[in-house]
Amino acid sequence: MRIEQLIIRDPDYATEVITFIDGVPADRVEGLVWIIEQVDPGAGYDGAEWDEETEATRANDSLSPAFRARVVEARETYADNQYIER
């Protein structure tokens, strides 16, 4: 199986992720469950909000344990980022 992703970051809006699985756009693959988590410690977060979202991810049992652990690890890594107001 081959997964290809194109990430388009609009600096004034949002990030778009376009995914293909074996050359087929992911939104056309039947039976696919698609979960995207984004860790973006850019300006605009306050520490309490960041921590709350981290705890919500930690408690989200709809995510696989390995994926959930990696997302939480990434969030914890950036918890003290200069752009997160503490």
N, C-alpha and C positions, 0 to 999 in steps of 0.2 A: 504494500500500500504506500502511496506517495501523497504527502500532504504539502501543499504550497500555500504560503500566505503572503499577501501584499498588504503592507501597513502604510496608510496614507495619513500623515499628521498635518492637519490644518492648524497653524499656530494661533489662529483667532477663533477656533471653534472646537472641533473634536477630532478624535482619531478614528479612522475607518479601517476595519480589518476585513479583507476579502480573502476567503479560503477556498481552495480547490482540493478535492480528494480524488486521486487518480484522474486528474484533468477535468473533473465535473465540479461545477460550483456547489459548494456545500449545501446551499439552500435547496438544491435539487436532489440530494441524496436521501432516499427514503429510509426511515427508521433511525436517522441520525439524531442524537441528543447533543446539543451544542451548549457548552457552558464556557463563558468567558469571564475572567476576573482581571481587573486592571489595577496595578499598583502604580500610582502616579503621585509622588510626594511633592508636587509642584505647589506654588503659592496658592493660598486660599484655604488651606486646612488649618483648623485649630487642633491642638493636641487631644482634647477630649473627644472630638469628632473622629479623629484618626484612630484613637484607642477603641472607641465604640464600634467602628467598622471592623477593626481587627478581631474583636471579641465575637462579633456577628459571624465573621468568616470561620473562626475557630468552632463555633457551634453549628455551622451549616452542614448537617449530615447528608445533604443531597450531593455533596462533593465527594469524590473518592478520597480516602485517607491520605494517599501520597500527594495528590494535587492540593488538598486543603493544607497539609503541612508545609508545602512549598510556598503557597500564597501567604500563609501566616509568617513564615520565615522572612519572606521579602518585606512584608509590612513591618515586622519588628526591626529589620535591618535599617529601614528608613524612618523609624519612629522619631528619631532625634535630628532629622534633616533640618537644615537651616531655614527651609521654607515652611515648615510646620510650626505654627505659633504655639509656644508653650508658656 
